[in-house]
Amino acid sequence: MNSNRSTGVAILGLGTIGSAVARLINQRGASIGELYGLDLKVTRILERGPERAARADLPRDLVTTSLDEILSDDGVSVVVETLGGESPAADWIEASLKAGKHVVTANKEALSKNFDRLQRAAHQSGSALLFEASVGGGIPLLVSYRQILAANQITSLRGIVNGTTNYILSQMTTAGATFDDALAQAQELGYAEPDPTADVEGFDAVYKLSILASIMAGTHIHPDSIERTGITGVTPDDIASASAGGEVIKLLGQATLIGGAVKASVGPERVSADNLLAHVRDNYNAVELVGDSVGPVVLSGQGAGPDPTASAILSDIVEALTSGASSNVPWKV
Ligand SMILES: NC(=O)c1ccc[n+]([C@@H]2O[C@H](COP(=O)([O-])OP(=O)(O)OC[C@H]3O[C@@H](n4cnc5c(N)ncnc54)[C@H](OP(=O)(O)O)[C@@H]3O)[C@@H](O)[C@H]2O)c1
């Protein structure tokens, strides 16, 4: 007989990431039961139609188009939000927290634009709002950030937080491709969306940096307050000129603490070819955090993609059910 605690998970949005989460829950169910005493199951899906359940080999009758049905279901303990976009995702995250559900999200846009409001909702409800997947995909970034924060003031951070642009710039550097050719290649490989604006214009990186900078500052740094330059203006001549100076061009997100305030920006920057960040290629991401005691710490891994992102989401689901923490990071409300 299975004595593990039965735990229902509802997934809002069974797209690329949502369906990878459902498959991973199915695949890791037995080991999660053994390690944590949890019998995790996807018990509800919010999607546009029952046929979408087939994306993760789930029964059609799990699908609803009504959030209220999920929120009033006592069998659901965790809501995984993988819809994307700010609206209705941010309101649905808040409503789920208020209904006493833990929320795990990969949605950097909804979170970065509503960071304080959603942290407050989690704190007030006593439920957890966990978002490791929204910042570094599969990189255990926030868990390390929290660990470092306990003993340090983070004084600065910089990093490559968008795999699509890193792939394009890597192709321009190593294969001499033009921006347009490298973008077309990225789209062919599934690293870039058919509409690549959010990546190549730096919005995606700004959302992630907004979350990291907010944690660093202890106050909400809205994405609109972050200086942003994309990579569409980077030419083969720029790449060649950087290379002649022993440098490579990377799209960097940077945040520095100056007199208690955080200055943050995203844009293409020259990085010395000797620097660790110069060696982060293709769809990989890396973030360097500098703590006043620990010094620089670099974290790297796959910042996107269904499996790495689902890995972070499933870890957060287990964390929500076992740790009692209301957030991945400390946040004063
Ligand atoms: N893809 C990655 O590698 C990656 C990595 C890290 C984080 N993320 C984040 O994860 C989230 C999901 O990304 P994704 O790539 O999985 O997107 P996706 O493939 O477009 O999946 C989203 C799903 O949610 C559905 N949906 C959206 N709004 C809905 C609504 N109001 N009602 C019902 N269904 C709705 C969409 O249906 P329709 O298509 O019909 O709208 C789609 O099936 C985003 O926030 C993204 O930034 C993605």
The ligand as a Tripos MOL2 file, in Angstrom:
@<TRIPOS>MOLECULE
LIG
   48    52     1     0     0
SMALL
NO_CHARGES

@<TRIPOS>ATOM
      1 N1         10.2400   27.8540  -23.2820 N.am      1 LIG1
      2 C1         11.2600   27.9630  -22.4420 C.2       1 LIG1
      3 O1         12.3710   27.4620  -22.6760 O.2       1 LIG1
      4 C2         11.0730   28.6810  -21.1350 C.ar      1 LIG1
      5 C3         12.1050   28.6810  -20.1910 C.ar      1 LIG1
      6 C4         11.9270   29.3250  -18.9560 C.ar      1 LIG1
      7 C5         10.7180   29.9530  -18.6840 C.ar      1 LIG1
      8 N2          9.7390   29.9450  -19.6380 N.ar      1 LIG1
      9 C6          8.4700   30.6070  -19.3140 C.3       1 LIG1
     10 O2          7.4660   29.6110  -19.1710 O.3       1 LIG1
     11 C7          6.1850   30.1580  -19.5370 C.3       1 LIG1
     12 C8          5.5440   29.2530  -20.5790 C.3       1 LIG1
     13 O3          6.3710   29.2040  -21.7220 O.3       1 LIG1
     14 P1          6.1230   28.1130  -22.8850 P.3       1 LIG1
     15 O4          7.3130   28.1870  -23.7560 O.co2     1 LIG1
     16 O5          5.7210   26.8130  -22.2870 O.co2     1 LIG1
     17 O6          4.8530   28.7840  -23.6210 O.3       1 LIG1
     18 P2          3.7970   28.0350  -24.5700 P.3       1 LIG1
     19 O7          4.4010   26.8560  -25.2170 O.co2     1 LIG1
     20 O8          3.1900   29.1090  -25.4110 O.co2     1 LIG1
     21 O9          2.6920   27.4870  -23.5350 O.3       1 LIG1
     22 C9          1.7090   28.2830  -22.9090 C.3       1 LIG1
     23 C10         0.3880   27.5100  -22.9570 C.3       1 LIG1
     24 O10        -0.5600   28.1920  -22.1440 O.3       1 LIG1
     25 C11        -1.7630   28.3790  -22.9170 C.3       1 LIG1
     26 N3         -2.4290   29.6000  -22.4610 N.ar      1 LIG1
     27 C12        -1.9050   30.8470  -22.4230 C.ar      1 LIG1
     28 N4         -2.8130   31.7260  -21.9490 N.ar      1 LIG1
     29 C13        -3.9350   31.0080  -21.6790 C.ar      1 LIG1
     30 C14        -5.2280   31.3430  -21.1670 C.ar      1 LIG1
     31 N5         -5.5330   32.6140  -20.8430 N.pl3     1 LIG1
     32 N6         -6.1210   30.3600  -21.0030 N.ar      1 LIG1
     33 C15        -5.8230   29.0720  -21.3310 C.ar      1 LIG1
     34 N7         -4.6170   28.6840  -21.8230 N.ar      1 LIG1
     35 C16        -3.6950   29.6460  -22.0080 C.ar      1 LIG1
     36 C17        -1.2710   28.5270  -24.3400 C.3       1 LIG1
     37 O11        -2.3140   28.2730  -25.2600 O.3       1 LIG1
     38 P3         -2.2870   29.1080  -26.6680 P.3       1 LIG1
     39 O12        -1.0320   28.7110  -27.3530 O.co2     1 LIG1
     40 O13        -3.5300   28.6500  -27.3470 O.co2     1 LIG1
     41 O14        -2.3000   30.5590  -26.2820 O.co2     1 LIG1
     42 C18        -0.1810   27.4450  -24.3830 C.3       1 LIG1
     43 O15        -0.7310   26.1590  -24.6210 O.3       1 LIG1
     44 C19         6.4710   31.5850  -20.0330 C.3       1 LIG1
     45 O16         6.2510   32.4830  -18.9760 O.3       1 LIG1
     46 C20         7.9570   31.5440  -20.3870 C.3       1 LIG1
     47 O17         8.5720   32.8140  -20.2680 O.3       1 LIG1
     48 C21         9.8730   29.3150  -20.8390 C.ar      1 LIG1
@<TRIPOS>BOND
     1     1     2 1
     2     2     3 2
     3     2     4 1
     4     4     5 ar
     5     4    48 ar
     6     5     6 ar
     7     6     7 ar
     8     7     8 ar
     9     8     9 1
    10     8    48 ar
    11     9    10 1
    12     9    46 1
    13    10    11 1
    14    11    12 1
    15    11    44 1
    16    12    13 1
    17    13    14 1
    18    14    15 2
    19    14    16 1
    20    14    17 1
    21    17    18 1
    22    18    19 2
    23    18    20 1
    24    18    21 1
    25    21    22 1
    26    22    23 1
    27    23    24 1
    28    23    42 1
    29    24    25 1
    30    25    26 1
    31    25    36 1
    32    26    27 ar
    33    26    35 ar
    34    27    28 ar
    35    28    29 ar
    36    29    30 ar
    37    29    35 ar
    38    30    31 1
    39    30    32 ar
    40    32    33 ar
    41    33    34 ar
    42    34    35 ar
    43    36    37 1
    44    36    42 1
    45    37    38 1
    46    38    39 2
    47    38    40 1
    48    38    41 1
    49    42    43 1
    50    44    45 1
    51    44    46 1
    52    46    47 1
@<TRIPOS>SUBSTRUCTURE
     1 LIG1         1 GROUP 0 **** ****
